[in-house]
Amino acid sequence: MTRLVVDTDTASDDAVALLLAARTPGVTIEAITTVAGNVPLPQATRNALLTLEIAGAAEVPVHAGCERPLLRSPQTAQHVHGDDGMSDAPLPEPTGAARSEHAVDALLRLACDHGADLTLVTLGPLTNLAAALLRDRNLLGRFRHTYCMAGAADARGNITATAEFNVWADPEAAAIVCDAATPDTVTWIGWDASRRDAVMTPERQRRLRALGTPLALFADRINRAVDTFATTVTGLDGYDLPDPLAMAVALEPGLIQQAEEARVHVATGGEARGQLLVDRRGTAAPPNLRLVRRVDTEGFQRMLLNACRGEAA
């Protein structure tokens, strides 16, 4: 049994990642924590609640967290995911509500009480995790492992020329996580892997829709806006799914085909904001992160389709 805590700025690809976790046998989601990022915090929380209900996991507690980056004004990716983060698809309102406990308090509590049995997966800006680390420097070592959808190890960006959105949105938070990480405790799956190994080409999109299930049609519908962005801005042959790819790696590490341990810093100022500075020199300080560079594309696609075969709740 894999027990997860998921931190998310829930927009369309985050929602698919939550479906993947909720519908994969042997996986239990212990809690969801939400953070501002792709959309403002209330919308991210609403999207998480709704996705869990659609996936048949409405009982999972949801905790709202930080509504802005540590030091900066909030910046969203609504130009990518739509105003509601879900391609402005006609979706119902969730029936549930978030718990009163703040996400940062929930992360600290869960790590202290059950951390050795819990895998943490982060899908958005690292604000909640960094805030928790400021209160407990040893937090990362308390979890079984932490997987982050973060960065672009090849310095090819999707929000600027060199930066990936999650790290760019709160680079100070990402820097705090980097500073506290070790390769044994933290793995980052970046946009470089997603761009290569998690693209939903037109044929893969047809395969998803052909399932005909409510879950498959939901996953397809909420990514229409991202498809437009990906084909016109990032130049991909279809939209990519960075958050589901990170989730798949967390659930099945055997999907990793190439990874490296490296010393990574995060640029926090000027034009390089959010860029990963990966030091591969022989004189570099000891590695602090494991970076996933390539993932089994077909294995990921099988996991995704299997998760979407079931009926919605």
N, C-alpha and C positions, 0 to 999 in steps of 0.2 A: 504494500500500500504506500503510495506517495501522498504525503500531506503537504498542501501548498498554502502559502500566504501570498497574495497577489496585490501589488501596488500599481495603480493604473490611472491614466488620465483619459478615461474611456471614450474613444472615438471608434471609428469603424473597424480598424484592424485590431484594436484592443478587444472589441466585442467578439471578433472571431477567435482571438486567443482565449477568451473566457469560455466560449463554446467548446473549444478544443479541450480545455481542462475539465470542464463540467461533464463532457460526454465521453471521455476516455476511461475505459475500465481500469479499476485499481487506483483511481485518483480521487482524493477528497480535498475540496477547497475549504480550509478552516476559516478564512476571513479574506475580505477584500478591503483594501485601503485606497482611497481616491485622492488625487492631487490635481491642481490646476496645470494645464498644459495644452493639449490639443484644443480643449474647450475650457471655459471657466469651470471652477469647482462644482457649482450646483448642477451644471449640465453633465459633467463627468460622473457625478454620483447618480444622477437620474439614469444615465445610460447603463451604468453598472447594474443597478437594481433591475432595470428592464431586461437586460441580457440574461441575467441569472434566472429571472422568471421564465423567459422563453426557453432557456436551456433545462428547465426543470430543477433548478437549484435555488429556489427562492428562500430556502432556509439559511443560506450562507449569510453571516453578518457582514454588513457594509459599514465602514467607518470613514467619514469625510475628514480630510486632512488640510494641508496648507493651501491657501487660496492664492498665493503669489510666490514667486521665487524668493530666496533668502535676502537678496540685496537689490533686486531689479524690479522694474515694472513688469507686470505680466504681459506675455505675448502669446497669442494662440495660433493654431494652425487651421482655423475655420475656413481659410481660403483653399485648403486642401480637402477637408472632410465635410464641408457644409456647415451652415450656422449651428446646427444641432449636433455636429460631429458624426452624423449617421446619414450623410448625403441628403438630408431633409426628406427622408422617406416618411410616408404616412404610418407612424407607429403609435401604439397606445401608450398611455401613461402607466408607469409601474404602480402596483397596488401597495408595495411595501415602502419602508422608509429606512434611512440610515440610523444606526445606533447613536447614542449620545456621546460615547467615548471617542475622543479625538484619535485620528489615525496614528499619530506619533506615539501617543500613550498605548494604543493597541499593539503597535510593533514592539515596543519595549516590554510590554506584559507578555506577549506571546513568545518572544525570544527568551525571556527569563523562565517562563513556566514550561515551555515545550520545545524550545529552539532546536535541540539536538535531533528532534524528529521532524522538523519543518524545513521545507525548501522555500526560500523567498524568491519570487520572480517579480522584477520591476519592469514596467512597460511604458513609463512616462518619465518626465523630469525627476531627478533624484532628490527633490526637496524634502519629502517626508523622511527618507532614509538618512539624509545628511543631518536633519534636525534631531533625529533619534541618536545619531552617532555623537552629536555634541553633548548629549546627556549620558551616553554609555559608549565609551571609546572601544570597548570590546564586543560591541553588538554583532559585528559580522562573524566573529568566531563562535557565537552562540547558535547560529543557524546551521543546519546540515550543510547547506551551500546556498549562495546567492547568485542568481542569473539575471543579468541586466540587458535589456535591449537598449544599447547606448553606443553612440559614437560611429565613426567610420575610420577604420585603421589605415585605409589607403588615402585618407584626406580628400575624398571626393564627397561633397556634401549634397544634402537635399533641401537645406534652408538657406545656406550660403554656399559659396564655391567650395568650401573645405569642411563645413560642419554639418553634423546630423542634428535634427531638431531637438531631441530630448536633452542632449548635452548643451546645445546652444541656448535653450530656454532658461536653464539655470546652471551656468558653468561653474559657479562657486560651489554649488551643491555637488556637482560631479567631481570637482577637485577634492572636496572633503572625502568623498567615498574612495577615490583613487588613493588618497593619502593613507587611509585606514585599511586598504585591501591587501590581500596576498593572493597568489595564484591558487592556493589551497582553499580559499574561502570565497572567491569572487570570479565569475566568468562573464565577460561581456560578449554579446552577439551583436555585431554592428550592422549598419546599413549596407556596408560592402558585401556582407554575406547575403543579405536579403536581395540586393540588386542582382546578384548572380544566381541565387539558388531558391528564391521564393517568389518568382514572378508568375502571376496568373495570366498567362498568354490567352489570346482569344480561344484557343482549343481547350485549355484548362478551365476557362470560364464556362464554356459550353458543357464540359464534363460535370462541373459543379451544378449547373442549372438542370442538367438532365436527370439528376437524382430526384428532382421533383418534390422533395420533402420541404416542410415549412422551414426547417433549420437551414437547408441549402439555399433556399430562395431568400431568406433573411440575410445570410452571409453575402450573397450576390448583390442584393438590392442596396445594402448600406454602404457598398464600396463603389457605387457608380461615380460619385464625385472624385474619388481617388483615382479611378481609371482615367478620367479626363486629365487630371493633374499629371499623372505619371507619363502619359503618352505625349503631352504637350510641353511639360517642363523638364522632367528628369529623363525623357527619351527612352523609356522602357517599352517593350512590346507587351503592354498590359500593365496592370497595377501589381505592386509587390506587397507582401504581407510580413513586414519586419517583426511585429509583435507575436503573431502566431508562430513564426520561425523560432523566436526566442523561447516561447512556451514549449514547442516541440522538442527543442534541445534539452530543456529542463526536465521534461518527462521521459525522454529517451536519449541520453547522452551518446549512445551508440550511433546516432545520426551524424555526429561530428566527423568530418573527413579530413579537416586540416585545422590546426590550432597552434598558437605560439604563446609562450610566456614572455612578457616584455615589460620594460619600465615605461609607464605611461603617465604623462602629465596632461592637464587640460588647460588650454589657453583661455584666459579670462578677459583679455582686453583687446581693444582695437579691431582691426579687420579680421584677425584670426580667432575671434571669440568662438568658443566651443570646439575648436579643432583639437583633435588628439595629437599630442606630440609624442610619438613612439620612438624611444631611444633604443636602437638595436646595436649600438657600438659595443665593442668589447670592454670599454671602460665605463659603461653605464652602471648605475646603481642596480642592486638586485631587482628582479622582476616583481611587479606588484599586481599584475592582472594576467589572467589567461584570456586571450583573444581568439574567438572562433572565426576562422577565415572562410571555410567552405563547409557546406552541409549537404547531405544526401537529398537531392531534389525529389527523387521519386519516392523515397521513404517519407519525406515531409508531406508530399501530395497524398499518399495513402492514408496517413494519419488524419489529414484534413477531411478527406472524403468520408472516411469511416465515422468521424465525429458528426458529420452532417447527414448521415443516413437515417438517424432516428427521427421520431416524431417530436414536434415541439410540445411543451407542457400544456 
